[in-house]
Amino acid sequence: MPSRSWSHAAIGVVLALVALTWILGSQAAGSGELHRAPALIVGPDVVTAPLVEQINALEDAHFVAGAVSELPRAEALLEEGAVVGVLEMRLSSTRDRLLLAADHRPALAAAVTQEVARIEASHGRTAVVSSAEDAATGASFARLTFAASLAGFALACLVSLIWGPFARSRSRLVARLAALAAVAATMGLLAWLLVPSEPSTERLGVALVIAAAVVAAGATTFVYEAFGGLLGLGVGALLTVIGPLPLLLAGDRLLLAQPWSAAVPWTIVGAAESLLWAVTGPGRTDLVQTVLTLAGSTILGAVVLVAGQRMVRRVAVREVPVDALAHWRRTLGRVIVGTTVLAVGATTIAVIWFDRGVPTPLVSLASTTKCVPSGPVTTVADLNRISDLRGEPAMQGGDVGASAPLQDGRSVWVFGDTLRDSGVAGGQMVRNSMLLVESGCLRVVLPERGGALIPDRRDGVGYWPMSVTSVRRAGFDLVVIAAQRVRTTDRSSTFGFEALGPSIAQFVVPAGGVPQLLSVTDIGPDDADVRRPMWGAAAAKVGGWLYLYGTSREPDAGLGAGFALRVARVAPDHVDRPDRWRYWTGAGWSARAGAATELIGADDGVSQTLSVFTRGGRWYAFSKRDEVLGQDLVFWTADSPAGPFAPQPAVGVLPSGTADGELRYMPLAHPELLPEPGTVVVSYSRNNTDAGVVLRDPLRYRPKFIRVRLPQ
């Protein structure tokens, strides 16, 4: 007897500890944050697709996002309860519309609104909420179903503690069932009177669900006590009363982290709560699960009560040994208690261990710096005067300088390694930056958290822009930046880096607004093999196609060697989908990248980054021949974007300095800039083999501009 008491006491302590852990854990789980709630974004596919991909890729995604292009379809899914919210993107402005179902749970409606506001803010946008007023006035059904479950549990405990778990006669069995039915009817009537719902059929449905919850809770409690005695009642309390606490604290299962979000719906409280929302409106309910939980619990309890009453009668006429019933109860009780303790304990430990990660933040909201007056720009000399302007700490020096016009008259310029003042957040040297140019004014576009505008990967790999194109849409421009992934190999050397492959960054620029990063897509795995084309080294948007030119050469070709040129094309809306790219084979367009043919050979070839554009029906590839250590500025011309391109006589020279270490490289054409017949404005980048030179004088790390003649 003493050993049995100690055993019972030990199990009771374990149950108490598990219950305490569950309560404390459920408080952490019910933080009010969404947990993989289904939602829809409505808008142009080119905008919604990368946003959906970004949201779903978060380590602890708050939404499971989807996208549709038509609002009526999204509204129908919202009305059916298939999604918790619909965000209608209105790209003609920065104000979108968030649609919420009128019968939303209050906590859920608040969480959806808050999370959408956070996502919108990270992209420089706001959302106007529709139907939220109705949602805010709703009631929490979890409290009602918890009260019903508690009533059934309390009745079963009272009956069991006074008369035992089994009825000693059929009359007492009928009395137990009648008492449980009376409590269920009373709770159902109270629900009928207290829960405002129309029409009357809905009120009847609410009353029946509450009554079912009372019966299910009472019946399962009889089962626990029959199998485990007083310890069985402890297990019943753990599963019936303590188990639903996370739902009570959070207000909705979608506001729970795992494993609570998966476990709570299998409790009587969770199943009844889901069924109530289905009864009163189009809720997100798994009817099979709720019916199995409520009906299964009730049937199991009824079977145990009847079987127990028959067992007691057999014991009374000595058909079985007197201690058989007690032994049966002890054995099953130990199995149930042990299994419950192990399952709940293991689940709790798993949650504490695996739920420690910090959610990945969305891309940072971008803004612009103050206007740096540039004065009138009518000549190339004005461009060089602007290039020598001081006064903006966020943009002291940088190379590349590719540009694209916007429909509102402004233009965007993108730069590679950018030198900033030491007081600017994010570091003195960042991998890329953007300049927004408007009439008489320059503004640097800065991420909210500082650093590069296209942020570095977590492993330190950064992005060097190569080309930029803009695609006009109603009320906004889609800006596509092709970049190369870069990893530093030697910080003390100007050439201490390796390129790992191309990437595509997409920005949305509302008319008159600030560019906001939509997505960054790495094309292919990291691979420093220079024989693989660096797609996007040049880009041109013509008609319905975006042409992406790739440069490549043999390994160990030396710094003075040129690059071969190939071309791919894709619809701009699918630029981040390599499976939609098609490559020119010399005879047609193929889905195989390896089939791409050379348009220009590597011998006397182009620079790694160049420009390709069209004017007057002719196509021009413009570059410094043989990369950094070459000197000839050359046009290659063709009748189509797929070539063949033929070299023309050099139109100028751009040697790198040997005495002072100055590097002159990456000439890029700007055909939209100060156009004049028969000529084009080009820029070239400057750097120095001694990094200290540009740190002391950042003006020596800025592009310069010249005008060159087009070949006849």
N, C-alpha and C positions, 0 to 999 in steps of 0.2 A: 504493500500500500504506500509506504513513504516514497519508494522509487517511482511509482506511478504518479504521485503528486508532483514530485520534482520534474518528471517528464512533461506533465501537463503545464506546469509553471514555465518550463523552458520554452515550450511551444507557444504559450501565451505571450511571453516576452518577445519572441521572434515575430509573432504576428503584430504586436504593438509597434516594433521597430519598422517593419515593412509598411505598416499603415502610416507611420510618421514620415517615412521616406517618400511614400506616395503623395502625401499631402504637400510636403515641402517641394517635391518635384513638380507637382501639378501647378503650384503657384508660379514656378519659373516657366513652366510650359504655357500657362495662360497669360502671356505677356501682352496680349492684345494685338500681336502682329499676325498678319495673314500667313497661312501655310498652304502653298500650292493651290490657291483658289483659282477656278477656271474663269477666264476673262477674255474679251474680244477687243481688238483694235480695228477700227473702220477707217480706211483711207487708201491712197494709192499704194499698190503693192511694193513699189520701189522704196517707199518710206516705211511701211509697216513690217515688211519681211525682215530687214536687219534689226528693227526694234524688238520684234518678237523673239528673234534668235538671241539677242542680247539678254532679254529678260529671262528667258528659259535657261540660259547658260549659267545663271548665278548659282553659287554653291548652295545657298539656302533660298531658293526661289520663292517669293511671296505669291506670285501668280504662275499658273500654267497658261501662257498667253497663246492666243490664236489670232488670225487676221481674216477679215472678209472685206470685199470692196464695196458692198452694198449695205446701206443702213437697214432696210426692211428685214433682211435676213438676220442681222444681228439682233434687232428688236424682237423678232420671233423667238430666237434662242433665249433671250433674256426673259421673255414672258413664260416660256416653258420651264424656266428654272435651270437650264443647262449651264448658264454662266452667271456669275455674281455681278458683273458690271460690263458695260460697253463704253469704250472711249472713242468718240467720233473726232477724228483729227481734221481740223479746219486750217489748212496750210496757207490760206489767204491772209490769215492773221496768226497771232500767237495764243489765241484763246480757243481751247477745245471744249467739247461737251461730254460730260460723264453721265451716263444713264444708269440708274439703279432701280431695281424692282421695288414697287411700292410695299411689298410684304417682306422686305428684308428684316432680319434680326437687327436690333439697334446696334449691338456691338460690331456686327459684321459690316453694316453700312458705314459706320464710323471708320473702321479699319480700311475698308476699300477706298473710301474718300481720302484718307490720310496717305495711303501708299501711292495712289495715283497722283496726288499732289507732289509727293517726293520725286516720282519719276518725271513728271511734267517739269518740275523746277530744274532737274538736272539737264533738261534740254531747253531751258529758257522759255518755258511755256506755262500756261495756267489752264485749269479746267473749271468750267461752270457746271455745277451739279444739278441734275434733274431728278425729280421724284424722291429726293432725300427727305423732304418734309414728312411724307407718309411713313417712311422707314423709321424715322426717329420716334414716332409715336407708338410703335409696336411694343408688344410685351415679350418677356422671355419665357418660353414654354418649358425651359429646363427646370425652373423652380417649381412649376406646377407638377411636372412628372416626378420630380424628386420628392415632393410632398406625398404624392400618391404611392410611390415606391416605399417611402418611409412608413406610411400608414399600414401597408400590407406586411412589412417586416415586423413592425411593432405588434400587430395582432398575432402573428405566428409565434413570436417570442413569448407573448403573454400566455397563449394557449399551451405551448410546449412546456414552459416552465411550471405551469400549474398541473396539467394533466399528462405531460409527457408527449413524446413525438408521435405516438401511435394511439389511435382510438381503440378502446377495449371492447367496443360493441358497435354495431352498425348505426345505432341511434346517435352515439357520440360522434361517429364519422360524419353523419348527416349534419349534426350540430356544428362541427368545425367548418364544413363547407358552407353552411348557411351563414355563419358568422362572417366568413371571408366575403361571401356574396353581399351581405348587408353593408359591410365597410366599403366594398367596391361601389355599390349603388349610391351610398351617401357621398363618396368623393366624386362620383360622376355627376350627381345632382348639383353639388357645389360648383363643379366646373361649368355645368350648364348655366348656372345663375351668374357666375362671376366673370366668365370669359366672354367679352363682347364679340360676336361673330354673326355675320349674315351670309346666306339665308339660314333658316332654322335647321336645314339638313347639316350644315357645317357645325352648328352647336351640338346636334345629336352625335355627330362624328367625334367631336372633342370629348363629350361625356363618355362615349364608348371606349375611346382610347385610354382615358384616365381610369376607368373601371378595369380595363384589361391590365393596366400597369399595377393596380392594387392586387389583383388576383395573381399575376405572375410573380410579384415580389413575395407575397405570402406563401405561395406554393413552393417556390425555391427555398425559402427559409425553412419550411418543414423538411425539405430534402436534406439541407445542410445539417439540421439538428438530428435527423434520424440517423444519418451516417456518422456524425462526429460528436454527438452529445453537446455539452457546453462549448467545447472547442469548435464544433460545427457551427454553432451560433456565431462564434468569433469570425470564422471564415465568411459566414453569410453577411456579417456586418462589414467585413472588408470589401467584399465584392458588390454588395447591394447599396451600401451607404457611402463608403469611402471611395469606391471606384468611380462614381460619377462626379466627384468633386472637381476635376479639371474642367468638365463641361460647365459646371456652375460658375466657376471662377472666370472662364474665358467668354462664355455666352454663345459660342458656336464652335463646332468641331474644326472648322477651317481656321480658327484662331489658336489651334493647338499644334504643338510640335509632335513629332513621332516620339514614342509609340502611342501617346495618348490619343492622337487623332484617329488612329486605327483601332484602338482598344475600346474607347468610350462608346462608339455606336453599338457594340455588342452587349453593353450593360442595359438593364431594363429601362433606366432613366434615358439613356441615349437613344435607344430604339423607339421608345414612346415619344420622345421629343421630335425625332425625325418624322414619325408618323403624323403627329399633330400638324407639322408644317405642310405635309402632303394633303392633309384633310382640309386645311384652311386656305390653301393656295398652291401654286405650282412650285413646290419645294424640290430640292435635290435629294431624293430619297431612294434608297435601295429597298424596294418593297420585300424582296426575298429575305434580306437580312433582318428587317424589322419583324416580319411575320415569324421567321425562325426563332428569333430571340423571345418574343412575347408568347407566341403559341407554344413553342417548344418548352419554355419554362413552366407554363401552366399544365401542359400534358404530363411532363415529368413529375411535377408535384402531385397531381391527381393519382398517377400510377403508384408512386411511393406510399401515399396515404392509404390507398386500397390494399396494396401488397402488405403494408405494415400491419393493417388491421387483421388481415388473414393470418399473418405470422403470429400475432399475439394470441389469436384464437387457437392455433395449433400448439403453442406453448402451454396454453391453459389446459388442453386435454392430453398433454404429455406425448404428443406425436413426435416431438423433437426434444433434445436435452434442454433443460431450463436455461443453461448458460449460452446456448447457441446464438440467441439474438444478441446478447451482449458482446460475444466474440465477433460476430458479423459486423456490428456497429463499430467496434474498436479497430478492426482491420481496415475497413473501408474509410473510416475517419482518418487514420494515419496516412493512408495513400492520398486522400484528398488534401489534407493539410500539408503534407510534404510537397506534393506537386504544386499546390498553390504558392507556397513559400518560395520554392525554387523558381517558378515561372515569373512571379511578380518581382522577386529580388533580382533575377537575371535581367529582366526587362529594364528595371530601374537603373542598374549598374550600366547597362548598355547605353541608355539614354544619357546618363551623366558623362560617360566616356566619349560618345560619338557626337554629342550635341555641343561640343566646346568650340567649334569653328566660328570665325567671324564672317558674316555675309560679305560677299564681294560687292563693293560699291558700284553703282552705275557710273557711266562716264561723267566727268566733271562738267558743270555748267560753264560755258565760256562767256566772256565779256570783253569789251575793248578798253584800251587805255584812253587817256585824254587825247584830243586832237593835236597833232603836231602840224602847224601850218606849213604847207608846201609851196604856196604861191602858184602862179600860173604855169602851166606846162604846155609849151608850144613847140619846143625844139629839143633835140638830143642834149644840148647843153643844159637845158632845164632839168632833164632827168639826172644828169651827173651832179648838178648842183644839189638836187634833193638827196642823192646818194651820199653826199658829204654832210648832210644835216646832223647836228648833234641834238641832245635834249631828251631822248626817250630811253630811259634805263632798261626797258624790256627788249630793246632791239638795238644793240650797239654794233653788231656785225654778224654776217651770215653769208653762206654761199647758196648756190642753185639759183633761186629767184625766178621760178616758172610762174606764169600768170595766166589768168582766164577772166574774161569779162562776165559781168552779171547783168541781168535784164533791167535792173533799176539804174544803170549807168555807172555803177561802181565796178571795181575789179578786185580779185583776190590774188595775192602773191604768196607763194610758199617757199620756204627756205630750209636748208639742211642744218647742219650744226650751227647753232645760234649763240652768240656771245651776249650775255646780259650783265648788268651791274650786279655786284655781289649782294646788294640789298633786296633784289627781286626774289620772291619765293620760288623755290624749285630748283635752284642751282645756277651757277654762273654760265655753264655751258649745257645746252639742251640739244637733243637730236633734231628738232624741227620747230618751226614757228610759222605764223601766218600774219600777213599784213593786209589790212582792208584799206583800199585806196578810193577816195572820193574826191570830188572837185575841191581842190585847195586844201586837202586834209589827209593825213596819214594816221591810221590807228592800228595798234598791235592787238591781235586777238589773243587773249590769255585764258587758260583754264582756271577754274575757280580755286583749285588746290595747287596751282603753279605747275612748273615743269613743262614738258613738251606738250604741244597741242594734240598730237597723236601720241598718247602716253606710251612709255616704255613697257615692255612685258615684265612680268615678275622676275624673270631670270636675267634681267638687265639688257636684253636685246632691244635696240631702238630702231626707229624708222627714219630713213632719209628719203624725202620726197624726190621724185624724178620728173613727173609731169602732172599737170592739172587740167581738167576739162570741166565745163559747166553745161548742164542740160536744163533747158527752160521748162518749167511746169507752171500751172496756173497759181500765181501768187508766191512762188518760191523757185529757187534754183537748186538742183541737185549737183553738188560739186564732188567730183571724183578725183582723188589723189592717188596716183600709183607711186608706191614707195618701195624701197628695198630694205629688207631686214639686215641690220648691221650689228656685229658683235666686236667689241674692242679686244685686240690681242696684245697691243703694246701701247700703253698710254704715253710713252716718251717719244713716239714716232708719229709723224704726220700720216704715214701709210700703215700704221699699226691697227688695221681692222680687217675683217673679212665679211663679205656679203653672203647671206644665207638663203636668199630667195626673195621673190616679189610679194607685195601685199597691196590690198586695196582698202583705202579709207574713204568713207562717204560722209559728206556733210550736207545738212539742209540749211539753206540761207533764205529766210523769209525776206520778201521785198522790204528793203530798208532796215532789216534786222541783222542780228549777229549770227555768224556761222556756228552751227552746233553739230558736234560729232555724232553720227548715227551708228557707225560700226567700223570695225577694223577686221579684215579677213586676210589671214595668211594664205597665200596660194602655194600649195605643196609643202612638203616637210622641209625643215632646215637642212641645207646642203650647200657647202662652200664650193662646189664644183662649178667653175666658171664656164664649163661647156653647156650648162643648162641656161637657156635664154632668160635674161632678166626682163620679163614682160612689163611693159609700162615705162621703159626707158624713154619712150616718146609716145604720145597719144594724140589722136585727132578725131573729133566728132563731126561726121558728115552724114546727112540724111538720117536714116534710122539706125546707123551703126556707129559703134565706138571702136576705132582701130587702135590696137595696142601693139607697139613695136618692141621686140625683144632683142637684146644684144648679148653676144657670147663670143668666147674665143678659147683657144687651147690653153691648158694649164702651163704655168711658168713661161708665158710668152714675153714677159718683161714689161716694164712700165711704158715703154715707147711703142708697144704693139697696139694695133687697132682691134676693133670688134666687128664681128659679122652682124648683119641685121636680118630679122625675120618679122612676120606680122601675124597677128590673130585679130579676130573681130568678134563682137558680141553686142547684143542689144543693151543699151545703157542700163535698163532696169534690171538686168541680170549680170552686171559686171562682177559681182562678188560670187558668181556661180561658175567655177571653172568647167563644169560639165556642159555648160551652155556655150563655151568658147569654141570657135572654129578657126583652123590654122591653114594658111595658104600653102599649097603643095607645089605650086607652079602650074597646075592644071585645074585646080578647084579647091574648095574649102573642106577640110577634113576635121573630124572630132579628135584625131590623134595628134598630140603635141609633137611627137617625134617625127611626124611627116612634114613639118614645116620646112620649107626650103629657104635658102639664103637669097635675100634680095640684094645685099651688098656683101662682098667677101671680107674676111678679116685682114687680108693683105692690103695695106693702105686703107684700112677700114675706118669706121666712125669711132667717136668717143663712146664711153660706156653709157652716158646720158646725152641726149641730143634733142632736136626738134624735127617734127614732120608736120607739114601744113600744105594747104592747097590755095592757089590763087589763079584766077583766070583759066580754070580748067586744067592747070598743070599742078603736079605734085612735087614738093621739094623736101628733101632731107638735108638738114643743115647741121654741120658739126665741125669740130677741129679734128683733122685727120691724124690718126695714130695717137689719140688720147693726150695725156698731160704733157708729155715731152715732145709732141709734134708741134707744128707751128702754122700749118696752112689752114685757112678757113675755106671750107669747100661746100658747094651745093651738089647734091646728087638729084637728078630730075627723072620724072616718070610721067606716064599718061594716066596712071591709076594708082590707088593707094597700095596695091599689091605689086607695083613695079612692072617690069624690071627697072631699077634705078641705075642711071649712068652718071659717072663723075664728070664734073665740069671744071674748067680751070679755076684755080684758087682766086677768091675775091679779096683776100687780105691775109695778113700774117698775124699770129698771136703767140710769140715765143715766150717761154718761161725764162725768167732771169737767172743767169748762172752766177753772177757776181753777188747779188743781194739776196738770193734764195727765194725771190718772189715767184709764185706759181700762178700762171694764167691758164684757166681751163674752163670747161663746160660752157661753151657759147650756146645760147638758146635764142631762138627767134621769137619775136612778139609781133605777129602780123596785124594784130588789132590796135597796136600802139602807134600813134602819129603816122597813119598810113600815107604814103606817097607813091605814085605810079613808078614801077620798075625798081623799087627799093624796099627794104624791110629793116626795122630797128632790131638789133640784137644786143644781148647782154652777155658778159662773161664774168666768171667768178675769179676772185683773187685770194691767195693765201700765202703762207710762207713756210719754208722748211723748218724755221725756228719759231715754235709756238709763242715764245716770249715776245716776238716782234708784234704780233697782232694783239696780244694782251696789253701791251703798252700803248698801242695805237690801233684801236678797233676800226678806224676808217680804212685801214689797209686790208680789212677783211669784209669788203662790201663789193657788190657787183658794179661794173662800169658799163656804159652804153655806147654803142657806135651804130652808124647806119651803113649798110652795105648794099651793093647793087645785085639785083637778081640776074642770073645768067640769061642771055638772049638765046 
